[in-house]
Amino acid sequence: MGIQAISAGSVNIGMSSVDLTTAQKAKIPHCVVTTVAQDGIAIIVNPQNTLNQISLSDVASVYTGKYMTWNVLNGANVPGTNNQIVLVGRDTSSGTRTYFDQTVLNNGNPATSMLQLNSNGAVEQTVAQTPQAIGYVSIGFLSPDVKALSLFTNGGVLIPANVATVANHIYPISRNLYMITQGQPTGLTADYINFILSPAGQQIVAKDGYVPLPASQTS
């Protein structure tokens, strides 16, 4: 939405959680993209689920419908249920959905059974209220009401979803968060972006559960 809005000239700043495509850059030839924070995508389940870790290939198998019950995954069980997996994700206008489909599903599509919700908060709440559910959210939306699964890397290393692993660039599904302007920002637009990049602005980034930029990128 942010990319479309800045392309249409209806806003001064467009926000995006995905990189601009070549086609999008062609529509906004003078755009300036400023990285303002970092983020990780946490794979979440209901706390009743006994699963604690998963590989990205298994996440893809779950979301494409290859795996339809929890008990096909080693260590997974939702006591008192039939273990049928309930898929929860984002709608097609979401940058998080775009990133997830590109990175985790290898540009594939999720199963048609996936509930398509319009915000991180809605995904978190649905997983919290649905014992058999799985979802994905920005790490800033993690809460005690859901369980974030650690991810296995290709080398078999187990990486938890948290600020430290994203900041260290070892969490497998992490990304930059951007502010986009038509040309170099000026006036209040420049003041706002400069504030976000200032120590005070980056403290707000951290307070909201996201990952501040290294000092070398904000100085």
C-alpha positions, -999 to 999 in steps of 0.1 A, spaced: 0 0 0 28 24 9 45 19 -25 13 24 -44 5 56 -24 39 72 -30 37 62 -67 3 79 -70 17 110 -52 -10 108 -25 14 108 4 47 124 13 61 91 27 53 56 17 62 28 41 72 -7 29 84 -39 44 96 -53 11 121 -42 -15 108 -23 -45 106 -44 -77 121 -33 -110 87 -24 -123 79 -3 -92 112 15 -94 103 23 -130 71 39 -119 89 60 -93 121 68 -111 132 95 -86 122 77 -55 145 76 -25 143 46 -2 155 50 34 160 21 57 146 30 91 145 -3 110 149 -41 108 123 -68 114 120 -105 117 90 -127 108 81 -150 136 63 -183 129 37 -186 158 15 -213 172 -9 -215 201 8 -223 234 -12 -255 236 8 -269 207 37 -290 219 59 -280 189 88 -257 197 109 -256 166 105 -261 128 124 -259 96 115 -234 69 109 -263 45 83 -277 69 67 -243 72 64 -242 34 49 -277 35 24 -266 61 14 -234 42 11 -250 8 -12 -277 22 13 -306 18 11 -311 56 -25 -309 69 -22 -323 104 2 -314 132 12 -350 140 31 -354 108 57 -330 123 80 -346 148 71 -334 183 39 -316 173 6 -323 191 -24 -302 202 -39 -322 230 -77 -327 229 -80 -319 192 -79 -338 159 -46 -321 151 -60 -305 119 -38 -275 111 -55 -241 108 -36 -218 85 -36 -181 93 -18 -155 72 -21 -121 57 -41 -107 28 -26 -100 -6 -21 -63 0 3 -70 29 41 -65 25 45 -92 52 25 -116 30 46 -107 -1 78 -113 18 66 -146 33 54 -159 -1 87 -149 -17 111 -160 10 94 -190 27 72 -203 -1 98 -196 -28 73 -174 -47 46 -200 -43 10 -195 -31 -5 -206 2 -32 -232 3 -67 -217 -4 -78 -228 31 -55 -201 47 -74 -174 66 -63 -141 51 -63 -114 78 -55 -77 74 -30 -70 102 -3 -86 124 -25 -80 154 -54 -100 138 -31 -129 131 -16 -129 166 -51 -128 182 -65 -156 160 -36 -179 167 -39 -171 204 -76 -181 203 -73 -211 181 -54 -241 195 -46 -257 161 -35 -225 144 -2 -214 129 5 -179 118 33 -154 110 38 -119 124 65 -93 128 85 -99 160 71 -66 173 38 -83 177 49 -113 197 31 -117 230 28 -143 258 -5 -154 242 14 -171 214 45 -192 210 72 -183 185 89 -213 170 126 -214 167 138 -221 131 163 -247 119 189 -234 94 202 -256 66 231 -264 88 209 -277 116 214 -247 139 184 -237 159 177 -200 158 150 -183 181 129 -154 168 140 -124 187 156 -89 184 191 -102 190 191 -128 163 176 -103 138 202 -77 147 230 -102 143 216 -112 109 214 -149 118 176 -152 119 166 -168 86 136 -146 78 143 -110 85 141 -78 64 145 -41 64 117 -16 69 117 14 46 104 49 41 100 60 5 99 95 -8 95 111 -43 131 125 -45 152 136 -16 130 144 14 127 181 23 110 202 50 88 183 75 93 151 56 130 152 60 127 163 96 104 133 103 127 107 87 158 123 104 140 119 137 133 82 131 170 78 124 181 97 155 189 80 188 155 91 201 137 77 171 156 44 172 146 41 209 110 41 198 118 14 172 132 -7 200 103 1 224 78 -12 198 97 -45 195 115 -39 162 152 -39 156 171 -6 156 197 1 129 234 -2 136 249 32 145 268 32 112 235 34 93 220 63 113 250 86 117 
